[in-house]
Amino acid sequence: MKLRLGANGRLAEDQLRARVDRFGTAMAQEDAVLHMVRQILCSHGVVMMMFPYYHAFSRELGKLCRQDYSAESLQEMYAVCVAKWVMRGLLRPVLVDIGANAFNLALPLPPGDQ
């Protein structure tokens, strides 16, 4: 609505349509990811009360994946993200499963394992 009323500045109609289309595409992708995350959570037996926290983790991973990072940087940021959410009380195997299955990410190997 702000776009149509000009609160964000004047935009041409084709710019408005492009923004609305991009938003619709992003919401469809996020819905698909959240559906996959719910399946992973159910397969691990996570109680529903914890779902919002795992969804917040998946949204954070989605934001990281949309940005233009190198594979190594993305892998390191993913490891930091997992560590952060483990400290917040989430289960590491579930977080790793979400990263692997919903975002096709792998944790970096420890220095001695390379």
C-alpha positions in Angstrom: 0.0 0.0 0.0 2.9 2.4 0.8 4.2 1.9 -2.7 0.9 2.8 -4.3 0.4 5.9 -2.1 3.9 7.2 -2.8 5.2 7.0 0.7 8.4 5.4 -0.6 8.8 7.9 -3.5 7.3 7.9 -6.9 7.6 4.6 -8.8 6.5 3.7 -12.2 3.8 1.0 -12.5 6.3 -1.6 -13.9 8.6 -1.0 -10.9 5.6 -1.6 -8.6 4.7 -4.8 -10.4 8.4 -6.0 -10.3 8.6 -5.4 -6.5 5.3 -7.1 -5.9 6.3 -10.1 -8.0 9.7 -10.4 -6.2 7.9 -10.2 -2.8 5.5 -12.9 -3.9 8.3 -15.2 -5.1 10.2 -14.6 -1.8 7.2 -15.5 0.2 6.5 -18.7 -1.8 10.2 -19.7 -1.3 10.0 -19.0 2.5 6.8 -21.0 2.8 8.4 -24.0 1.1 11.4 -23.8 3.4 9.2 -23.5 6.5 7.2 -26.5 5.4 10.4 -28.5 5.0 11.7 -27.3 8.4 8.4 -28.4 10.0 8.9 -31.9 8.5 12.4 -32.0 9.9 11.3 -30.9 13.3 8.5 -33.5 13.4 10.9 -36.2 12.3 13.2 -35.3 15.2 10.3 -35.2 17.7 10.8 -31.5 18.6 7.9 -30.2 20.7 5.7 -27.6 18.9 6.5 -25.0 21.5 10.1 -24.8 20.1 9.1 -24.5 16.4 9.3 -20.6 16.4 12.9 -20.7 17.5 13.8 -23.2 14.8 11.9 -21.1 12.2 13.9 -18.1 13.3 17.1 -20.1 12.7 15.9 -21.1 9.3 15.0 -17.5 8.4 18.5 -16.4 9.5 20.0 -19.2 7.2 17.8 -18.1 4.4 19.0 -14.5 4.7 22.7 -15.7 4.7 22.0 -17.9 1.6 20.4 -15.0 -0.3 23.5 -12.8 0.2 26.5 -13.0 -2.1 29.1 -14.8 -0.1 31.8 -17.2 -1.1 31.3 -20.8 -0.3 33.9 -20.8 2.5 32.5 -17.6 4.1 29.0 -19.0 3.9 30.1 -22.2 5.5 31.9 -20.4 8.4 28.9 -18.1 9.0 26.6 -21.2 9.0 28.9 -22.7 11.7 28.7 -19.5 13.8 24.9 -19.4 13.3 24.6 -23.0 14.5 26.8 -22.3 17.5 24.7 -19.3 18.4 21.4 -21.1 18.3 22.9 -24.1 20.3 23.8 -21.6 23.0 20.2 -20.4 22.9 19.1 -23.9 23.8 18.3 -25.5 20.4 19.5 -29.0 19.5 22.6 -29.2 17.3 21.6 -32.3 15.3 18.3 -30.7 14.4 20.0 -27.4 13.3 22.5 -29.3 11.2 19.7 -31.3 9.6 17.8 -28.1 8.8 21.0 -26.6 7.2 21.7 -29.8 5.2 18.3 -30.6 4.0 16.5 -27.2 3.6 19.5 -25.1 2.5 22.1 -27.7 1.2 24.7 -26.4 3.6 27.5 -28.4 5.3 29.5 -27.5 8.4 33.2 -26.9 7.8 35.5 -29.7 8.9 37.7 -29.1 12.0 41.3 -28.1 11.0 42.7 -31.6 11.8 40.2 -33.4 9.6 41.0 -31.7 6.3 
